[in-house]
Each structure stands twice: as C-alpha cells, then as structure tokens.
Amino acid sequence: MSLGYAEKLSYREDLGNVGMSELFDPSDILQSKIEELAKLIEESKHLVAFTGAGISTSCGIPDFRGPTGIWTLQREGKPLPKAEMPFHRAMPGLTHMALAELEKVGFLKFVISQDALPPKEINPAEKHCKMADLVICLGTSLQITPACNLPLKSVRAGGKLVIINLQATPKDKKAALVIHGQVDQVIAGVLKCLNLKIPPFVRVDRVRISLSFSSKKKRAMKWKLRISGVHGFKAPLPFLESVEVSFPDRPDLKIAVLKKQPFLLIRETLRSKSFIISVKLNFGEGCGCSSVELDFPMDSQDAMEDFDYGLENVIQSLRNRAVEFSTCGHVSPILRKRISESIGTFTDYAVVTSLVKHECIALKPVVLTSNGITGKRCIESLEDEAGDSPKRARES
C-alpha cells in the first residue's frame, strides 16, 4: 500500500519508546479479561473508544512503535515496509466494524482516533472523556501528547480505563484492566460475549458515464463518451484500471480500450441508426471483482428521461444485496440528468467493488469476489429488486 502518511510521520525527532517487546496474555487469562471487558461495556452508560495505529495493522497499514513499526524501522535505519495494497483500497478491519456495531446498538458514544486528531477536535474529545464512565484504549502505546492524556480525564472523574495493546504503556498503572492481546481477537471475543455480530464491510464506489453530442449533421452525429468520477470530468477513478467500449449490435464499429484517465471516447456515427453501447469497467488492484459491464442505448434524439433514485437508498440496497448473495459486482444507477438542452446526458452509477466478512478471528478476513467471473452483473435499480442473474445489464 502507499505509505505516504507514514513517510511524513517518520521524520519526527521525538519518537518516545519504540520497538518494545510484545506481550501476550495466556489464553485462559485472555478469555477471562475478555469476559470482564464485555461486562464493563454492558454496564457502561457513556463508553468512549480511544484508538491508535494498532487497530489497522490487520488492514495492511503498519503501526509506529511495534517491532516492525514505521518509527522502529526508522530508528534502526531500515527501509519502510513494502506495499501490501494501494492506499485508496485500504478497508476497515474487524475492530473498525465492531466499533461501528457497538455504536449502532447504543453502547459506544464517542470515538477518538489519536492518529488523526486535529487541534479543533481536542475540545469535544476532552468533553466526552470527562463524561465517560468507561474509556477503552485500543492499539495505542499512549505516548503522543496531548492526546494520550485524554483517557485519564475519565479516571479523574471516577470512570474506568481499559487498555488493549501488545506493548506496555505509560498509563497501565492507571487502568482498571490491561489486556495484552491482538485487538481484533479481543474485540471479536467481546462482541461474542455481548451476543453481537460483526457486520461485513461493503465498499460502494461511484462512477459517472456522460454522453454528449458536439455536432449533429444531417446524416451523421459526433459524440463523446466520458467515464469519470461523479465530481466532474477530471475527477479521478482510482479503482478503475481501464474501460472497454464495445457495440454488441454494430460489428462494424471498432471496440475501444481506454487506459488513460480521464477516460474519453470520441466517435462519429450515422444519425439514423440507434444502437447499444456496452461499457466494461475493469477494476484495479484491491477490488473484490474484476469487472462489471453496463449497457445503454445510443439515442440520437436524446429522449431518455431524467431520474433520481436517491443516493442513500441505492447504496443501502446494493449493500443488502452484496451481503445476501456474498458477492461483489452489484451495480445500480443512481440518477440521470440532462447536461444541457440538446447536448446530452450523464448517468451516475453505484458499484459494489469490495466485500469483507469477518467470520472467524482465527482466520484471515474472507474477501469475497464475484465467484471468479469477469462479470456482466445485472444492473439493480430500486424499481426491480427481483433476481440476480449475471445477464447483460441494459437500460431502457
């Protein structure tokens, strides 16, 4: 993965203690502590989570002070770890999704991420720590000031502090409970004790396909097909590697393979003939499926009607389908609008590009794909929830 953020942080001069030995509680003691933590959470009224880089190591993002952490390697004069995946494809891990579930059911009231804590966020973080009757520190050595002192405000107000980390921290003596174990393993055990399930992570990306006419002659028309981000023609699509444009019912038209962003195809065709344009989106590294294919009609009269199904509705529908069928590649139109009178239209689509289920802590997360099929996944609109056959997607 890209380590840009780590490279910038690696040049700090005051690193504190780095490369400390990792500590692991025996399995029976670990289980006892997990059950104790679950009881503390169940009894809490205002729970705050204080997270560090350690909750993201299972996502392929390195920590800082661990045996192979960024700052540890820097002090030893060693190179930074090699990339595991593109940074833009980094996804939430088990602990991230577990925290989301704890918030959803009402246990978790506030989350403090000290690795991204700007000065303006200190005040609300301090407020919630003072209100908290339980603060859980996860995957942090608690050495970065002033953030590392925030959990102690709960202790001073009568609250309890729990620390889950593989290394000793300067705040251990203030904690009611210190757990030396993998954060993912501990949190998975806690949710099991609470009879809660860790939700899967479903990544939904968006793409805009624009069709415009630059000239309409008597017999021919010149048109432009753009595939871009939803924020403009030059908005990047880091999850796309290339785009293939073909014409299923027009073998006389040459297939185009677009490899450079912004993806743009310019053609001139006879005005009297309508035909289908097929756009195959080839996904890049880190996506759970290889491609999806969208079909829509080339209409020289530009007679397609506008619509808007609602972004949140579409995304939720796609997430439900991805979880139900345990596959990626589901795609649905979000909205279509006219660019301007007689010039063309653009259509925004939402695509499920990744799906991760955390089924068993003893195993790696299950990254689900579209069954290895380079797919023609059916476009699923809110008007048609029936079926999920891998047929060619077509708009009418």
N, C-alpha and C positions, 0 to 999 in steps of 0.2 A: 504494500500500500504506500501511498505518498506519505512521507514523514515530514512534510513542510512545517507543521506546527511544532513538532518535536525538535527539528533542527534549530528553529528560532529559540526555543526554550533552553536548548542545550548549552547556550553560551552564558548562562547565569554564573556568576562568580561564587555566590554564597549558596552552595548546594545542600548544606547540612550533612547528615549522615546518609551515606549511600552504600549499596552493596551489602547490606546487613544479612545475616543468615535468616533463612526462612524457618518458621516454627510450625509444627503440625500437632494438634491435639490428638491423642489416641482415639480410635473410633468410638469406643464406649463413652468417653468423656465428651467427645464432639456431639454425639447424639443427645446426651443429657443437656448440654448447653443449647442445642437447637430447640429442644422442647421447652427449656426455660425462657428462651427468647420469644418463642411463639406465645407463651403465657403472658409475657410482658406486653407484647403487642396487643393481645386480646383485651388486656385490662387498661390499655392506654386511652387517654382522652385527646391528646394532641401529640401525634407522632411526627417527628422530623427526621428525614434521611439526609446524611451528610456524605457525599460520595467523592471518591478520588479516582485516579487513573486505573487502580486495580480492578475496578468493575468492568473495564473494557479490554483487558488482556485477552479474554476468550474471543473477542471480536477481531483479533489480529492487530490491535493497537497496543504498542508497548507501554509499560509504565515507566517511571523515572528512577526509582531507588531500588528496585529489585535486582537480583543477581545479573540479569541481562537488561536492566533498565537503561534509558537514554543517558541519564546523568552518571550512572555507574560506568557505562562504557566510555563516556567522555573522560572521566577521571582516570580510567585505565589506559586511555589513549587508543581505544579500539574504535573501529568504524561503527556507524549506526546499523541496526538490523536491516536486513533486506526486505523488500516489499512482499507482502502476502496477497494484497488485493488493492485495486485503485481506491484512493481515499474516498472518492464520491460514492463508492459502493459499500462502504462500511455500514454495518447494520447493527441495531440494538441487540445486545446479548440477553441471556436468561435473566440476569439481575435487573436489567433495564425494564424488561417486560413484566417481571414480578413486581417491581415498584409501581408500574402502571396499574396492575391489578389491585394492589393494596390501596392505591389512591381511588380507584373506581368503586371499591366496596366501602370506602369511608374511613379506613384506618389511617392512611397517610395524609397529612395535612399540608406538608411543605417539603420540597427537595432543594438542597443546596449543593451545587456542583462547584467545588472549590477550584477546579482547573479552568473554569470559565466564569469566574466571579468578578465582574467589573465593580468599581467603587460604588456606583449608584445602586447596586443590589445589596450592599452591605447592610443598609438600614432595615429593609424588610426581613433579611436573613436573621439579623440580630433580634428583631421583634419576635419572630417565630421561635427562635431558640429560648428566649425568655419565657414564652408561653408553654413550651414543650414540657410534658411530663416524661417524655422518652425521646432521646436522640440516638439514632443508630449511625455510627460511622462505618462506612463500607469501603474497603480497598484504598485506604489512605494512611500514610505514615504520620499525618498530623504535624508537619513541620513547617508548612507555609503560613507565615503570618501576614495579615492579622486573621485570616480565615480560620486557621487551626484553633483559635481561642474561642470561636463562636459556640461550639458544643458545651463548653464549660459554663456558659451563661445559664443553661438549663440546670446544671448541677447546683450552681449557687442559688437557684430559685427553688430547689427541692426536687428537681427532676432526676431521672436516671440516665446514665450514659452507657451505651454498649458499643464496643469496638470489635469489628471483624476485619482482621488483617493477618497476613502471613509473617509480618515482622513486628517486633516490639515498637511501641510508640511512646513519646514523652508523656502522653495523657493516660497511660494504662492504669496508673495508681488511682486516678480519679473515677475510673469506670466501675460500674456495678457488675459488669460482665465483660470479659475479654475472650474472644473466640479466635483461635489460630486455626484457620481452615480456608479452603477455597471459597471465595464469596458466593459463587454460583451454587456450590454444593450446600452451603449453609442456608441460603435463601430458598433453594428448592425444598429443603427439608422443612423449613419454617412454614412455607405455604402448604405443604402436605399436612402438617400438624393442624393448620387452620382450615383444612378441607377446601382449599382454594386451588384452582388450576392456573398454570402459567399460560397466558394467551399467546398464540403464534404471532409472529411479526409478518405482516403483509406489506410489501412495498409497492406503491402505485405511482408510476411516472406519467407525465402528460406530454402530448405531442400535438402540434398544430399542422394541419395539411391545408394549404391555401392554393386555390386555383383561380388565376386571373387571366383576363384577355387584354393583350396590349394593342391588338388591332383586329378588326373584323371586316375582311374584304367580302366582295360579293360571293365568291366561291370558297374562299379559304379563311381560316382564322389562326392567328398566332396566339399561343397561350403559354403561361408559366405555371409550373407546379413547384411549390416550395414546401419543404418539410423542416419545421423549426420548433423552437420552444414556444410556449404559449405567451411569452412576454415580448415577442417581436421577432422579425425575420432573422435577426442576428443573434438571438438568444440561443446559447449552446445546448446541445443534447448529449451530455457525456455518456449516457447509457447506450447510445447508438453507435455502431461501428460503420455501417453502410446502409444504403437504401437501394432496392431494386425496383424499377418501374417497368411493368410489362402490360401488354394489351391482349387479353385472352381471346377476344373475338376479332382481333385485327392482326393476323400473322404478318401482314405487310409492313407493320410498324416495328421498328427495331427496339429491342429491350435495352434499357439504360441502367447502368450500375453507377450510383453516386457514392463516392468515397470521401469527399471533402465537404466539411461544413462551412457555411450554410448549404444544405442540400437544395439544388436548383436544377430543374429541367425545363428547357425552352423548346417548343415544337410548333410546327405549322401543319395543320391537317384540314381536310375538306370539311366545309361547314355543314354540308348536307347529311353527313354520316355521324350518328351518335354511336358511342362505344364505351366499353368498360375500361377504366384504368385500375390496375392492380398495383398496390404499393406494399412491398415486403420490407418490413423493418427488421434489420439484422442487429441483434443486441451484442454488446461488448462483454468484456471480462467481468465476472462477478454477478451477472444476471442468472436467474434460475431457468430460463428458457432461451433457445437460440434465436427465435424469430416469431413474428406474427404477420399476417397478411390481411390487408384491408382492400376491399373493392368498392368503387363508387362510379357512377355514370358520368361520362363527359357529355354535358348538356350545353350545346351552343346557344340555347335560348336562356340559359341561366335561370331555369324555372324552379329549382329546388327551394323549398320553403325553410325559413329560419325556425330554430327550436332551441330550447334551453331546459335540460332535464334537471339542472341543479347539481353543482359540483359535489357537495357533501352526500347527496342521495346516490349519485353514481359511484363514488368511491366506496361507500358503505356496501352497496350492492355487490361490487366487484370483490371486496374483501370477504363477504359472506360466501360467495361462490368459490373463491380460492380455497377457503378453509373447508367448505363442504366437499369439494372434489379433490383437495390436496394437490392442486396443480397451479402452475403459473400460466401466463399467456392469455388470460381472460382480458378482453378489451371491450370498451363501450364508448359510444360518442357522448360527449358532454353537452356541446352546443354547436350550433351553426349560425353564422351571421354573414350578411352581405357586406363585402368590403366597401363598395360604393355602387351607386346606380350603374348598371350595365358593365361593371368591371370584373366582378367575380365574387367568390365566397371563401370563407375559411371555416374549417371544422376542427374542433378540439376533441381529442380522444384521451381516455384514461386507460392505462395498460398495467396489469399486474406483472412486474418484472422479477420479483423475488418473493419467496415464501419460506419462512424458517419456523419449524416446530421444535420445541424443547421437550422431547418426550421422555428422556431418561438422563439424569445427571451423570450416570456412569459412562455415557457415550457422548460423542460429539453431537451438536445440534443437527437435526435432519434437515438438509437443504433440499427442498422439493422442486422438481422440474416438471416440464410438460411431457413426462414419460419418454423423454429422448426424441420426441417427434419434432421435426422442424415444421412448425405448425401453421395451419390455416385455422386459427381459433375463431370460433363464431363470435361475431360482434353481439354483445348482450346489452340491449337497451332496456330502459325501465319499462317499456311497453311490452316487452317479450321476455318473461322470466323462464319460459319453458324450454327444456332441452339444453344440451351442452355438446352437441355433435361437432367434430372437428371439420366441418364443411367450410367451403369458401365463404367468407363474410361478404355480404352485399347489402348496400343501402338502396332503398327505393325512393 
